[in-house]
Amino acid sequence: QVQLVESGGGLVQPGGSLRLSCAASGSIFTINAMGWYRRAPGKQLELVAGISSGGSPYYSDSVKGRFTISRDNARNTVYLQMNSLKPEDTAVYYCNVPAGARPLGTGSWGQGTQVTVSS
């Protein structure tokens, strides 16, 4: 089992930036892909970005060009740099680490960190 601890959320004005971090511990030898999801009020859980063990990223269309996912394998940490934030980015953001080669959306989840974009 992998434990995930997130940090970096908060309140930011439109156009601002935030950086989320997610540190993994426990059975980290099973880590392959890592990802970030979000749940906005009244909406379903949405995959925001993912990154393979080799560093290949995936982004949803809604954040492409504004968000950057990266990982530090030595620190077992995944990051989400969020720029040009919009009010519609307001959500609880969750880190996700599947077990082994399983797909994103399965496995371990962080506790969630609130991101609020508002003037």
C-alpha positions in Angstrom: 0.0 0.0 0.0 1.2 3.5 -0.9 0.4 6.5 1.4 0.1 9.9 -0.2 0.4 13.3 1.4 -0.6 16.4 -0.6 0.2 20.0 0.0 0.1 23.4 -1.8 -3.5 24.2 -2.2 -5.0 27.6 -1.2 -6.8 30.7 -2.3 -5.5 32.5 -5.4 -6.8 35.3 -7.6 -7.6 34.6 -11.3 -4.5 34.5 -13.3 -2.4 33.4 -10.4 -0.4 30.3 -9.8 -0.1 27.5 -7.3 2.0 24.4 -7.1 0.7 21.2 -5.6 2.9 18.5 -4.2 2.2 14.9 -3.4 4.7 12.8 -1.5 4.4 9.0 -1.6 5.6 6.6 1.1 5.1 2.9 1.9 5.3 0.3 -0.9 6.8 2.8 -3.3 8.5 0.1 -5.3 5.1 -0.5 -6.9 4.8 3.1 -8.2 4.5 3.5 -12.0 2.2 6.2 -13.2 1.1 9.1 -11.0 -1.7 11.6 -11.5 -3.8 14.4 -10.3 -7.6 14.5 -10.3 -10.0 17.1 -9.2 -13.6 17.4 -8.0 -15.4 20.7 -8.5 -18.6 21.4 -6.5 -21.5 19.5 -8.1 -19.3 17.8 -10.7 -17.7 14.4 -11.2 -14.2 13.5 -10.5 -12.0 14.6 -13.4 -8.5 13.5 -14.4 -6.5 16.6 -14.7 -3.0 15.3 -15.5 -1.0 12.1 -15.4 2.7 11.2 -15.8 4.3 7.9 -16.7 7.3 6.4 -14.9 9.4 7.6 -17.8 8.0 11.2 -17.5 5.6 11.3 -20.4 2.7 13.6 -19.4 -1.0 13.7 -20.2 -3.3 16.7 -19.7 -7.0 17.2 -20.0 -8.0 19.7 -22.6 -9.3 22.1 -19.9 -5.8 22.6 -18.4 -3.5 22.0 -21.4 -1.0 24.8 -21.8 -1.6 26.1 -18.2 -0.7 23.2 -16.0 2.5 21.2 -15.8 2.9 17.8 -14.2 6.3 16.6 -13.1 7.8 14.0 -10.8 10.9 13.5 -8.8 11.5 9.8 -8.6 14.3 10.2 -6.0 11.8 11.9 -3.7 8.8 9.8 -4.8 6.9 13.0 -5.3 4.7 14.3 -8.1 4.0 18.0 -8.6 1.3 20.0 -10.4 2.3 23.5 -11.4 -0.9 25.5 -12.1 -0.6 28.8 -13.9 -3.1 31.2 -15.4 -5.7 29.9 -12.9 -9.4 30.4 -13.6 -12.4 30.4 -11.3 -13.5 27.1 -13.0 -10.3 25.5 -11.7 -11.7 25.7 -8.2 -11.9 22.2 -6.8 -10.5 19.7 -4.4 -7.4 18.2 -6.0 -6.4 14.6 -5.3 -3.2 12.8 -6.0 -3.5 9.3 -7.3 -1.0 6.5 -7.6 -2.2 3.2 -9.1 -0.5 -0.1 -8.0 2.0 -1.4 -10.5 0.8 -1.2 -14.1 -2.8 -0.6 -13.2 -4.5 2.5 -14.8 -4.9 5.9 -13.2 -8.0 6.2 -11.1 -7.3 3.0 -9.1 -5.0 2.3 -6.2 -4.0 4.9 -3.6 -5.4 8.4 -3.1 -4.3 11.5 -1.2 -6.5 13.3 1.3 -7.3 16.1 -1.1 -6.2 19.7 -1.1 -8.6 22.6 -1.8 -7.8 25.1 -4.6 -10.0 28.2 -4.7 -9.6 30.7 -7.5 -11.5 33.9 -6.7 -11.1 37.6 -6.7 
